[in-house]
Amino acid sequence: MADYYATTAKNLMLAALTVNKLSLHDGNPGSAGTANEYSGGGYAKRDAVFNAAADGKRTLSANVMFSGTPEDTVTWLGLWSNTTFRGAIELPAGATFHADTGMLAVLKDDTYYGIGACV
């Protein structure tokens, strides 16, 4: 029988986990979040606001825009609480900076972090 956390417990744990900045990486960011951080075209970490936890996840409340070199691709999104690395999300298909503008949007409707089943 698999163990699991009830949704209410997941929401309580997520409420205690603050993520207020995002970073982009062109490879696995590693356990400290400092590996493979993207550095092209005026890139910088960006502020982010996540909604309150619901259904075991916290969703991004607004799109977050990044500047970069046109047509560069990133594959990981770093999650930060100010200067403390909290984790990362792999972007399996990657995300590419727009060819004309050099901008990349992290979309609120597609971005969340949560707690999966406990193994």
DSSP file (Angstrom, degrees, kcal/mol; ACC not computed):
  #  RESIDUE AA STRUCTURE BP1 BP2  ACC     N-H-->O    O-->H-N    N-H-->O    O-->H-N    TCO  KAPPA ALPHA  PHI   PSI    X-CA   Y-CA   Z-CA
    1    1 A M              0   0    0      0, 0.0     2,-0.2     0, 0.0     0, 0.0   0.000 360.0 360.0 360.0 132.7    0.0    0.0    0.0
    2    2 A A        -     0   0    0      1,-0.0     2,-0.2   115,-0.0   117,-0.1  -0.556 360.0-132.0 -80.4 141.3    1.4    3.4   -1.0
    3    3 A D        +     0   0    0    115,-0.5   115,-0.4    -2,-0.2     2,-0.3  -0.602  31.9 174.1 -84.6 153.7    1.7    6.1    1.6
    4    4 A Y        -     0   0    0     -2,-0.2     2,-0.4   113,-0.2   113,-0.1  -0.986  31.5-117.0-154.3 161.6    0.4    9.6    0.8
    5    5 A Y        -     0   0    0     -2,-0.3   110,-0.0   111,-0.2     2,-0.0  -0.869  35.6-117.6 -99.0 136.4   -0.2   13.0    2.2
    6    6 A A     >  -     0   0    0     -2,-0.4     4,-2.3     1,-0.1     3,-0.4  -0.373  28.9-111.6 -65.1 152.4   -3.8   14.3    2.4
    7    7 A T  H  > S+     0   0    0      1,-0.2     4,-2.6     2,-0.2    49,-0.3   0.870 118.4  56.1 -55.8 -39.4   -4.4   17.4    0.4
    8    8 A T  H  > S+     0   0    0      1,-0.2     4,-1.9     2,-0.2    -1,-0.2   0.902 108.0  47.8 -61.1 -41.1   -4.9   19.4    3.5
    9    9 A A  H  > S+     0   0    0     -3,-0.4     4,-2.3     2,-0.2    -2,-0.2   0.909 110.8  51.2 -66.5 -42.0   -1.5   18.4    4.8
   10   10 A K  H  X S+     0   0    0     -4,-2.3     4,-2.7     1,-0.2     5,-0.2   0.930 109.4  50.8 -59.2 -45.3    0.1   19.2    1.4
   11   11 A N  H  X S+     0   0    0     -4,-2.6     4,-1.9     1,-0.2    42,-0.2   0.889 109.4  50.5 -62.2 -39.3   -1.4   22.7    1.5
   12   12 A L  H  X S+     0   0    0     -4,-1.9     4,-0.9     2,-0.2    -1,-0.2   0.912 112.1  47.1 -64.2 -42.7   -0.1   23.3    5.0
   13   13 A M  H >< S+     0   0    0     -4,-2.3     3,-0.7     1,-0.2     4,-0.4   0.921 112.6  49.0 -64.9 -43.5    3.4   22.3    4.0
   14   14 A L  H >< S+     0   0    0     -4,-2.7     3,-1.2     1,-0.2    -1,-0.2   0.836 102.7  61.8 -66.5 -32.2    3.3   24.4    0.9
   15   15 A A  H 3< S+     0   0    0     -4,-1.9    -1,-0.2     1,-0.3    -2,-0.2   0.809 104.0  50.5 -62.2 -28.6    2.0   27.4    2.9
   16   16 A A  T << S+     0   0    0     -4,-0.9     2,-0.8    -3,-0.7    -1,-0.3   0.566  95.6  81.8 -85.0  -9.1    5.3   27.3    4.9
   17   17 A L    <   -     0   0    0     -3,-1.2     2,-0.5    -4,-0.4    -1,-0.1  -0.852  67.4-161.5-103.4 105.1    7.4   27.2    1.7
   18   18 A T        +     0   0    0     -2,-0.8     2,-0.4    63,-0.0    -3,-0.1  -0.747  12.3 178.1 -89.4 126.9    7.9   30.7    0.3
   19   19 A V        +     0   0    0     -2,-0.5    31,-0.4    62,-0.1    62,-0.3  -0.988  15.9 151.9-123.7 119.3    9.0   31.0   -3.4
   20   20 A N        +     0   0    0     60,-2.6    28,-2.2    -2,-0.4     2,-0.3   0.331  57.4  51.4-131.0   5.7    9.3   34.6   -4.5
   21   21 A K  E     -AB  47  80A   0     59,-1.6    59,-2.3    26,-0.3     2,-0.4  -0.992  59.8-156.0-142.3 150.5   12.0   34.5   -7.3
   22   22 A L  E     -AB  46  79A   0     24,-2.6    24,-2.1    -2,-0.3     2,-0.3  -0.953   7.0-169.6-124.4 145.8   12.6   32.4  -10.4
   23   23 A S  E     - B   0  78A   0     55,-1.7    55,-2.8    -2,-0.4     2,-0.4  -0.915  15.9-133.5-127.8 159.1   15.8   31.6  -12.3
   24   24 A L  E     - B   0  77A   0     -2,-0.3    14,-2.6    53,-0.2     2,-0.3  -0.900  20.9-172.6-113.7 143.9   16.4   30.0  -15.7
   25   25 A H  E     -CB  37  76A   0     51,-2.2    50,-2.5    -2,-0.4    51,-2.0  -0.986  27.1-151.9-137.4 144.2   19.0   27.3  -16.3
   26   26 A D  S    S+     0   0    0     10,-2.4     2,-0.3    -2,-0.3    11,-0.1   0.148  89.4  13.0-100.5  19.1   20.3   25.6  -19.5
   27   27 A G  S    S-     0   0    0      9,-0.4    48,-0.1     8,-0.2    49,-0.1  -0.933 114.2 -44.9-171.5 175.1   21.0   22.4  -17.5
   28   28 A N        -     0   0    0     -2,-0.3    -2,-0.1     1,-0.2     3,-0.1  -0.310  47.9-143.8 -54.9 128.0   20.3   20.9  -14.1
   29   29 A P     >  -     0   0    0      0, 0.0     6,-2.0     0, 0.0     4,-0.5   0.577  34.9-138.8 -74.4  -8.0   20.8   23.7  -11.5
   30   30 A G  T >4  -     0   0    0      3,-0.2     3,-0.7     1,-0.2    57,-0.0  -0.063  38.8 -55.4  74.6 178.7   22.2   21.2   -8.9
   31   31 A S  T 34 S+     0   0    0      1,-0.2    -1,-0.2     2,-0.1    54,-0.0   0.707 138.3  43.2 -71.1 -20.8   21.4   21.1   -5.2
   32   32 A A  T 34 S-     0   0    0     -3,-0.3    -1,-0.2    52,-0.0    53,-0.2   0.515 104.7-124.3-100.4  -7.6   22.5   24.7   -4.6
   33   33 A G  S << S+     0   0    0     -3,-0.7    -3,-0.2    -4,-0.5    -2,-0.1   0.548  85.2 104.1  79.1   6.7   20.7   26.2   -7.6
   34   34 A T    >   +     0   0    0     -5,-0.3     3,-0.7     2,-0.1     2,-0.2   0.585  50.5  98.1 -99.4 -11.4   24.0   27.7   -8.9
   35   35 A A  T 3  S-     0   0    0     -6,-2.0    -8,-0.2     1,-0.2    -2,-0.0  -0.557  94.3  -2.7 -80.9 141.1   24.9   25.3  -11.7
   36   36 A N  T 3  S+     0   0    0     -2,-0.2   -10,-2.4     1,-0.2    -9,-0.4   0.690  78.6 171.8  59.9  24.8   24.0   26.1  -15.3
   37   37 A E  B <   -C   25   0A   0     -3,-0.7   -12,-0.3   -12,-0.2    -1,-0.2  -0.484  39.4-110.2 -67.9 134.0   22.2   29.4  -14.6
   38   38 A Y        +     0   0    0    -14,-2.6   -14,-0.2    -2,-0.2    -1,-0.1  -0.252  38.5 176.1 -61.0 149.0   21.5   31.1  -17.9
   39   39 A S        +     0   0    0     -3,-0.1     3,-0.3     5,-0.0     2,-0.1   0.334  32.2 116.3-140.3   8.4   23.5   34.3  -18.5
   40   40 A G    >   +     0   0    0      1,-0.2     3,-1.4     2,-0.1    27,-0.1  -0.428  69.7   1.3 -87.7 158.0   22.7   35.7  -22.0
   41   41 A G  T 3  S-     0   0    0      1,-0.3    -1,-0.2    27,-0.2    -2,-0.0   0.715 127.1 -42.8  50.5  44.6   21.1   39.0  -23.2
   42   42 A G  T 3  S+     0   0    0     -3,-0.3    -1,-0.3     1,-0.2    25,-0.2   0.667  87.2 169.8  81.0  15.7   20.4   40.9  -20.0
   43   43 A Y    <   +     0   0    0     -3,-1.4     2,-0.3    23,-0.1    -1,-0.2  -0.284   2.9 161.4 -61.2 143.8   19.1   38.0  -18.1
   44   44 A A        -     0   0    0     23,-0.2    23,-0.2     0, 0.0    -5,-0.0  -0.961  46.9 -88.0-154.1 153.8   18.4   38.3  -14.3
   45   45 A K        -     0   0    0     -2,-0.3     2,-0.4   -22,-0.1   -22,-0.2  -0.281  49.3-141.7 -55.7 151.5   16.4   36.4  -11.8
   46   46 A R  E     -A   22   0A   0    -24,-2.1   -24,-2.6    18,-0.0     2,-0.1  -0.919  10.8-110.4-123.5 147.4   12.8   37.7  -11.6
   47   47 A D  E     -A   21   0A   0     -2,-0.4     2,-0.3   -26,-0.2   -26,-0.3  -0.421  38.0-172.8 -67.3 148.3   10.4   38.2   -8.8
   48   48 A A        -     0   0    0    -28,-2.2     2,-0.5    -2,-0.1    15,-0.1  -0.995  16.4-152.6-145.1 146.9    7.4   35.9   -8.7
   49   49 A V        -     0   0    0     -2,-0.3    12,-3.1    13,-0.2    13,-0.5  -0.988  12.3-162.0-122.6 127.7    4.2   35.7   -6.7
   50   50 A F  B     -E   60   0B   0     -2,-0.5    10,-0.3   -31,-0.4     3,-0.1  -0.851  20.9-116.5-108.3 145.1    2.5   32.3   -6.2
   51   51 A N        -     0   0    0      8,-3.4     3,-0.1    -2,-0.4    -1,-0.1  -0.217  46.7 -77.8 -68.6 164.8   -1.2   31.9   -5.1
   52   52 A A        -     0   0    0      1,-0.1     7,-0.4     6,-0.1    -1,-0.2  -0.278  64.4 -84.5 -59.8 152.0   -2.1   30.3   -1.8
   53   53 A A        +     0   0    0    -42,-0.2     2,-0.3     5,-0.1     5,-0.2  -0.345  56.6 164.3 -64.1 137.4   -1.8   26.5   -1.8
   54   54 A A  B >   +F   57   0C   0      3,-2.5     3,-1.3    -3,-0.1   -46,-0.0  -0.963  63.3   5.1-152.4 139.0   -4.9   24.6   -3.1
   55   55 A D  T 3  S-     0   0    0     -2,-0.3     3,-0.1     1,-0.3   -47,-0.1   0.798 130.7 -57.5  56.8  30.9   -5.2   21.0   -4.2
   56   56 A G  T 3  S+     0   0    0    -49,-0.3    59,-1.6     1,-0.2     2,-0.3   0.691 120.4  79.1  77.7  19.5   -1.6   20.3   -3.1
   57   57 A K  E <   -FG  54 114C   0     -3,-1.3    -3,-2.5    57,-0.2     2,-0.5  -0.988  66.0-135.3-152.1 160.6    0.0   22.9   -5.3
   58   58 A R  E     - G   0 113C   0     55,-2.9    55,-1.8    -2,-0.3     2,-0.3  -0.985  25.8-153.0-118.6 122.8    0.8   26.6   -5.5
   59   59 A T  E     - G   0 112C   0     -2,-0.5    -8,-3.4    -7,-0.4    53,-0.2  -0.669  25.0-101.9 -97.3 149.5    0.2   28.2   -8.9
   60   60 A L  B     -E   50   0B   0     51,-2.3   -10,-0.3    48,-0.4    51,-0.1  -0.477  26.1-150.7 -65.9 134.2    1.9   31.3  -10.3
   61   61 A S  S    S+     0   0    0    -12,-3.1     2,-0.3     1,-0.2   -11,-0.1   0.693  73.2  11.0 -86.8 -18.8   -0.3   34.3  -10.0
   62   62 A A  S    S-     0   0    0    -13,-0.5   -13,-0.2    46,-0.1    -1,-0.2  -0.988  88.7 -87.6-153.4 154.0    0.9   36.3  -13.0
   63   63 A N        -     0   0    0     -2,-0.3     2,-0.5    -3,-0.1    44,-0.2  -0.295  37.7-144.5 -59.3 148.0    3.2   35.7  -16.0
   64   64 A V  E     -H  106   0D   0     42,-2.3    42,-3.1   -16,-0.0     2,-0.4  -0.984  10.8-150.9-119.9 125.9    6.9   36.3  -15.4
   65   65 A M  E     -H  105   0D   0     -2,-0.5     2,-0.3    40,-0.2    40,-0.2  -0.811  10.9-170.4-103.1 135.6    9.0   37.8  -18.3
   66   66 A F  E     -H  104   0D   0     38,-2.8    38,-2.2    -2,-0.4     2,-0.3  -0.922  14.8-138.5-119.5 146.7   12.7   37.2  -18.8
   67   67 A S  E     +H  103   0D   0     -2,-0.3     2,-0.3   -25,-0.2    36,-0.2  -0.791  39.2 137.6 -98.0 148.5   15.1   38.9  -21.2
   68   68 A G        -     0   0    0     34,-2.2   -27,-0.2    -2,-0.3     3,-0.0  -0.938  56.5 -55.7-167.2-172.1   17.7   36.8  -23.0
   69   69 A T    >   -     0   0    0     -2,-0.3     3,-2.2     1,-0.1    28,-0.3  -0.708  67.3 -99.2 -83.0 126.9   19.5   36.1  -26.3
   70   70 A P  T 3  S+     0   0    0      0, 0.0    29,-0.2     0, 0.0    28,-0.2  -0.154 103.7   8.7 -49.8 134.9   17.0   35.4  -29.1
   71   71 A E  T 3  S+     0   0    0     26,-1.9     2,-0.1     1,-0.3    28,-0.1   0.392  90.4 135.9  73.5   1.6   16.6   31.7  -29.9
   72   72 A D    <   -     0   0    0     -3,-2.2    25,-2.6    26,-0.1     2,-0.4  -0.478  45.4-141.3 -68.8 151.7   18.5   30.5  -26.8
   73   73 A T  E     - D   0  96A   0     23,-0.2     2,-0.3    -2,-0.1    23,-0.2  -0.944  13.9-165.0-120.9 139.9   16.8   27.6  -25.0
   74   74 A V  E     - D   0  95A   0     21,-2.8    21,-2.3    -2,-0.4   -48,-0.3  -0.881   6.4-171.4-117.7 154.7   16.6   26.9  -21.3
   75   75 A T  E     +     0   0A   0    -50,-2.5    16,-3.4    -2,-0.3     2,-0.3   0.450  63.3  50.7-126.8  -4.6   15.5   23.6  -19.7
   76   76 A W  E     -BD  25  90A   0    -51,-2.0   -51,-2.2    14,-0.3     2,-0.5  -0.988  57.3-151.4-139.1 148.2   15.1   24.3  -16.0
   77   77 A L  E     -BD  24  89A   0     12,-2.5    12,-2.6    -2,-0.3     2,-0.3  -0.984  19.8-146.1-117.3 120.4   13.3   26.8  -13.8
   78   78 A G  E     -BD  23  88A   0    -55,-2.8   -55,-1.7    -2,-0.5     2,-0.5  -0.676   4.5-147.3 -89.5 142.0   14.8   27.5  -10.4
   79   79 A L  E     -BD  22  87A   0      8,-3.1     7,-3.2    -2,-0.3     8,-1.2  -0.936  22.8-179.5-110.9 125.5   12.6   28.3   -7.3
   80   80 A W  E     -BD  21  85A   0    -59,-2.3   -60,-2.6    -2,-0.5   -59,-1.6  -0.924  33.0-151.5-129.4 148.0   14.0   30.7   -4.8
   81   81 A S  E >  S- D   0  84A   0      3,-2.8     3,-2.4    -2,-0.3     2,-0.5  -0.921  80.8 -61.3-111.3  98.1   13.1   32.3   -1.4
   82   82 A N  T 3  S-     0   0    0     -2,-0.6   -62,-0.0     1,-0.3    -2,-0.0  -0.490 122.1 -15.5  55.6-110.0   15.0   35.5   -1.8
   83   83 A T  T 3  S+     0   0    0     -2,-0.5     2,-0.6    -3,-0.1    -1,-0.3   0.345 117.6  98.0-102.8   6.9   18.6   34.2   -2.0
   84   84 A T  E <  S-D   81   0A   0     -3,-2.4    -3,-2.8   -51,-0.0     2,-0.3  -0.852  72.3-131.6-100.7 122.4   17.9   30.7   -0.7
   85   85 A F  E     +D   80   0A   0     -2,-0.6    -5,-0.2   -53,-0.2     3,-0.1  -0.536  26.7 175.9 -72.0 130.9   17.4   28.0   -3.4
   86   86 A R  E     -     0   0A   0     -7,-3.2     2,-0.3     1,-0.4    -6,-0.2   0.608  52.8 -65.9-111.4 -18.7   14.3   25.9   -2.8
   87   87 A G  E     -D   79   0A   0     -8,-1.2    -8,-3.1   -55,-0.0    -1,-0.4  -0.955  45.1-107.0 156.1-173.6   14.2   23.6   -5.8
   88   88 A A  E     -D   78   0A   0     -2,-0.3     2,-0.5   -10,-0.2   -10,-0.2  -0.986   7.9-141.7-150.1 156.6   13.7   23.4   -9.5
   89   89 A I  E     -D   77   0A   0    -12,-2.6   -12,-2.5    -2,-0.3     2,-0.3  -0.986  22.8-133.8-120.7 126.0   11.3   22.3  -12.2
   90   90 A E  E     -D   76   0A   0     -2,-0.5   -14,-0.3   -14,-0.2     3,-0.1  -0.618   7.1-147.2 -78.2 137.8   12.5   20.6  -15.3
   91   91 A L  E >   -     0   0A   0    -16,-3.4     3,-2.0    -2,-0.3     4,-0.1  -0.828  13.8-166.0-102.7  90.7   11.0   22.0  -18.6
   92   92 A P  E 3  S+     0   0A   0      0, 0.0    -1,-0.2     0, 0.0     3,-0.1   0.811  86.8  37.5 -54.2 -38.3   11.0   18.7  -20.6
   93   93 A A  E 3  S-     0   0A   0      1,-0.2   -18,-0.0    -3,-0.1    -2,-0.0   0.524 110.7-131.3 -88.9  -5.2   10.4   20.4  -24.0
   94   94 A G  E <   -     0   0A   0     -3,-2.0     2,-0.4   -19,-0.2   -19,-0.2   0.005  13.4-107.9  73.9 169.4   12.7   23.4  -23.1
   95   95 A A  E     -D   74   0A   0    -21,-2.3   -21,-2.8    -3,-0.1     2,-0.4  -0.998  26.7-151.0-138.1 135.3   11.7   27.0  -23.5
   96   96 A T  E     -D   73   0A   0     -2,-0.4   -23,-0.2   -23,-0.2     2,-0.2  -0.891  18.6-117.8-115.6 136.3   13.1   29.3  -26.2
   97   97 A F        -     0   0    0    -25,-2.6   -26,-1.9    -2,-0.4     7,-0.2  -0.469  49.7 -90.9 -66.4 138.8   13.6   33.1  -26.1
   98   98 A H     >  -     0   0    0      5,-3.0     4,-2.0   -28,-0.2   -26,-0.1  -0.224  30.4-131.9 -55.7 135.5   11.6   34.8  -28.8
   99   99 A A  T  4 S+     0   0    0    -29,-0.2    -1,-0.1     1,-0.2    -2,-0.1   0.825 101.1  32.0 -61.4 -35.1   13.6   35.2  -32.1
  100  100 A D  T  4 S+     0   0    0      3,-0.1    -1,-0.2     1,-0.1    -2,-0.1   0.873 130.7  27.8 -91.7 -41.8   12.7   38.9  -32.5
  101  101 A T  T  4 S-     0   0    0      2,-0.1   -33,-0.2   -32,-0.1    -2,-0.2   0.680  87.3-132.8 -99.0 -19.0   12.3   40.2  -29.0
  102  102 A G     <  +     0   0    0     -4,-2.0   -34,-2.2     1,-0.3     2,-0.3   0.724  62.4 133.7  71.0  20.4   14.6   38.0  -27.0
  103  103 A M  E     -H   67   0D   0    -36,-0.2    -5,-3.0    -7,-0.1     2,-0.4  -0.756  38.6-166.8-104.9 151.3   11.9   37.6  -24.4
  104  104 A L  E     -H   66   0D   0    -38,-2.2   -38,-2.8    -2,-0.3     2,-0.5  -0.996   9.3-151.7-135.4 130.6   10.6   34.5  -22.7
  105  105 A A  E     -H   65   0D   0     -2,-0.4     2,-0.7   -40,-0.2   -40,-0.2  -0.887   6.9-153.0-105.7 129.9    7.4   34.3  -20.7
  106  106 A V  E     -H   64   0D   0    -42,-3.1   -42,-2.3    -2,-0.5     2,-0.3  -0.916  32.5-136.0 -94.5 114.1    6.9   31.9  -17.8
  107  107 A L    >>  -     0   0    0     -2,-0.7     3,-1.1   -44,-0.2     4,-0.6  -0.528  10.7-144.3 -86.6 135.2    3.1   31.5  -18.0
  108  108 A K  G >4 S+     0   0    0     -2,-0.3     3,-0.6     1,-0.3   -48,-0.4   0.839 100.6  55.6 -62.3 -34.4    0.9   31.6  -14.9
  109  109 A D  G 34 S+     0   0    0      1,-0.2    -1,-0.3   -50,-0.1    -2,-0.0   0.652 114.8  38.8 -75.4 -13.2   -1.5   29.0  -16.3
  110  110 A D  G <4 S+     0   0    0     -3,-1.1     2,-0.5     1,-0.1    -1,-0.2   0.393 101.6  82.3-113.5   0.9    1.3   26.5  -16.9
  111  111 A T    <<  +     0   0    0     -4,-0.6   -51,-2.3    -3,-0.6     2,-0.3  -0.933  45.9 127.3-123.2 125.3    3.5   27.0  -13.8
  112  112 A Y  E     -G   59   0C   0     -2,-0.5     2,-0.3   -53,-0.2   -53,-0.2  -0.975  35.6-143.3-157.6 163.8    3.1   25.5  -10.3
  113  113 A Y  E     +G   58   0C   0    -55,-1.8   -55,-2.9    -2,-0.3     2,-0.3  -0.977  30.9 151.0-130.2 151.4    5.0   23.6   -7.6
  114  114 A G  E     -G   57   0C   0     -2,-0.3     2,-0.5   -57,-0.2   -57,-0.2  -0.857  43.9 -86.0-158.5-170.8    3.5   21.0   -5.3
  115  115 A I        -     0   0    0    -59,-1.6     3,-0.1    -2,-0.3  -110,-0.1  -0.967  37.6-159.4-118.6 122.4    4.0   17.9   -3.3
  116  116 A G        -     0   0    0     -2,-0.5  -111,-0.2     1,-0.2     2,-0.0  -0.072  42.4 -53.0 -86.1-169.0    3.7   14.5   -4.9
  117  117 A A        -     0   0    0   -113,-0.1     2,-0.5     1,-0.1    -1,-0.2  -0.345  55.6-117.8 -66.0 146.8    3.1   11.1   -3.4
  118  118 A C              0   0    0   -115,-0.4  -115,-0.5     1,-0.1    -1,-0.1  -0.774 360.0 360.0 -87.6 124.6    5.4   10.1   -0.5
  119  119 A V              0   0    0     -2,-0.5    -1,-0.1  -117,-0.1  -115,-0.1   0.432 360.0 360.0 -99.9 360.0    7.3    6.9   -1.5
